[in-house]
Amino acid sequence: MRKECLVAILSLSLVLVLSSCSSTKYVPEDEFLLNKMKVSIEGEYRDLNTLSLRSYVRQTPNQRWFSLFKLPLATYSLSGRDSSLWINRTLKAMGEPPVIYDKNLARRSQNDLTQQLRNEGFLDARVFTIEKRHGKKLDLTYLLQPGEPYFVHHIDYDIQDSSIARILASQDSTKRLINAGMKFDVSRLDAERKRITTLLSDSGYYRFHKDFITYLADTVPGSRLIDLTLRLARYRQADLTDVPHTRYWMRHINYTSGDVNDPRIHLRQHVLEECTHLQSGSPYSATGLQNTYNHFGRMQAVKYTNITFNQVPQTDSLDCTVQIQTNKASTVSFQPEGTNTAGDLGAAASLTYQNRNLFRGSEVLSIQLRGAYEAIKGLEGYSNQDFVEYSAETRLQFPRFISPFINHRLRQRVDATSEVSLLYDLQNRPEFHRRLVSAAWRYKWSFPHRNDRFQVDLLDLNYVFMPWISDTFRTMYLENDNTSNAFLRYNYEDLFITKIGFGYSWSKNSTAFKTNVETSGNLLSLGAKTFGAEKDSEGHYRLFNIAFAQYAKFDLDFSHSFRIDQNNQLVLHMGFGIAYPYGNSTVLPFEKRYFSGGANSVRGWSVRSLGPGKYKEKDGRINFINQTGDMKLDLNAEYRTKLFWKFSGALFIDAGNVWTLREYEAQPGGQFHFNTFYQQLAASYGLGLRLNFDYFILRFDMGMKAVNPAYEIENDEHYPIAHPRLSRDFAFHFAVGMPF
């Protein structure tokens, strides 16, 4: 308890010191510190968002940590006025100077808010500023009085180009974004301009832009109705004469490297044409141009792309030149790294060779050699205490579908990757030696201008074999029928895993969703039954005298963030997974089982130290073996705040656990039951510090247990939140990247 008291005293002392500093220390005479700012709407208007309207305010108060404490301002106020002292310069650099209220900025913000309300259809809107002063501090409220909204009564079209008028008349009217009866909204009007511009730009009108489209709005006297006229003007030439817009057609498409020293393009002609979404003899298309840039941009062999057009004199034809510069094909990289697996420290290094244009089609071949060493603590009865791993992996990626069933049109419509990989992994632990041979063929693809991605693991073969198992491990865990780990001996036999899977992910703005489904062993099981294969003594079919796994697995992950202001957000996350062994398997392969705890799960527990259910680990020497399950649930809430410089902070609450779907004697209390699972949810809380370097994030999370389902008797072990003990309940996590 001494550590807890010391931490509490230090924290209280820090708060008292910071709070004692005057936040108005650097506020000049006759000036005011902008203490609070609020945007308030008079009345109930569900379609008005005060959070989005705050973006039109030009001056906001000093940053608050977790929306409560102005610690950056307090840090700045700690500094003295003598800038020659390094401590003063450091405190000012770490802190934030006071925001001095500027009446001119407030007036401009008032005008911007008024204009935005009018743009959203509240033409009679008024905005007032209310100042409340207390000492040298000022609280500012922008009071919005929107009034009643205006609606569109009638829409007329004044299309001064007959060819364009026919194109617009032929399209489905349901695609229009403006219609009679809608609330007047300038953003909707502008979106309709962009829609028409895109339609015409994709129909050959190379020189058309949205400024040719304007609106005339007239209010109907005595009402809140507006008559709209959409006017599309003709093309104005250099001599100021108006002529119909010209529809342009593609003539020649040429490719060049743009390099005088190396005029060759190191890509096959077929690949160049497949990436080009403009066609000779077809109208010019702005979307086709953008898709061409996108397809060349996602090819790792391409360094730079530039596309230019030249009009053929006195015609409506365009010649296109696609300039392609390619990257250096081969690279070699070396990457050292540190590892920390449940507190066991180690080091690893990898050497990677990469060829980004293997067959002159931007195919990427990568060969990686990796070695790792880790010193294992807490094992007794073994001659060696080290973990050594060596692996060799080869991947070949094609930036397109490699399949005879995909036609040219579909290849152009999607951004696809085909990948084949081979892996050999050697692991030597004190308890056993393990080998893995893996081969996979998968497809990944997405559609332009959409927010989802797809993946199909057409075939993923894994052969796991154990060339050596120590006598100690075999005696204690595999051959002893009374041991709590006897049911896992299945995972220390040679095993085939033949996986077929499908994955889907979707993300937009502050919401992300992904799911994955996979199965294994079904075709092998069907073949064994069809041809009358015999089972072994344990009831398993075998292929080449090796048992194969049979299971189905489903995973789902969802997260959503709520932005409070520019420095604070609340992120909610839910992760769920379930896997069921059947047919040729009664236990899931170890690699497919779920575990809880760790930096991306319930952070009050270290990795693989929670669950399943209310199971309590009694042998901590090899606890990674039995604290796994067939089902997992994670529920997380994290409040994130910007601190200073590149530092950010977080407060989090986690809940979750893993369970088994069957009752195993090895894991009493670990089976999932609908009527009791909620009582077995573990919970934790904690504080996090993040260092954001833009291209990667270092994360330090400190978690404390709050509710522990693994207890023997009802005491403080069940509810650590009421009886905290650092030595028992604290877990520290270091990770790269955000948890979700």
Secondary structure, 3 states (H helix, E strand, C coil): CHHHHHHHHHHHHHHHHHHHCCCCCCCCCCCCEEEEEEEEECCCCCCCCHHHHHHHCCCCCCCCECCCECHHHHHHHHCCCCCCCHHHHHHHHHCCCCCECCHHHHHHHHHHHHHHHHHCCCCCCEEEEEEEEECCEEEEEEEEECCCCCEEEEEEEEECCHHHHHHHHHCCHHHCCCCCCCECCHHHHHHHHHHHHHHHHCCCCCCCCHHHEEEEEEECCCCCEEEEEEEECCEECCCCCEECCCCCEEEEEEEECCCCCCCCCCCCHHHHHHHCCCCCCCECCHHHHHHHHHHHHCCCCEEEEEEEEEECCCCCEEEEEEEEEECCCEEEEEEEEEEEECCEEEEEEEEEEEECCCCCCCCEEEEEEEEEEEECCCCCCCCCCEEEEEEEEEEEEECCCCCCCCCHHHHHHCEEEEEEEEEEEEEECCCEEEEEEEEEEEEEEECCCCCEEEEEEEEEEEEEEEEEECHHHHHHHHCCCCCCCHHHHHHHCCEEEEEEEEEEEEEECCEEEEEEEEEECHHHHHHHHHCCCCCCCCCCCEECCEEECCEEEEEEEEEEEEEEECCEEEEEEEEEEEEEECCCCCCCCHHHCECECCCCCCCCCCCCCECCCCCCCCCHHHCCCCCCECEEEEEEEEEEEEEECCEEEEEEEEEEEEEECCCCCCCCCCECCCCCHHHHCEEEEEEEEEEECCCCEEEEEEEEEEECCCCCCCCCCCCCCCCCCHHHHEEEEEEECCCC
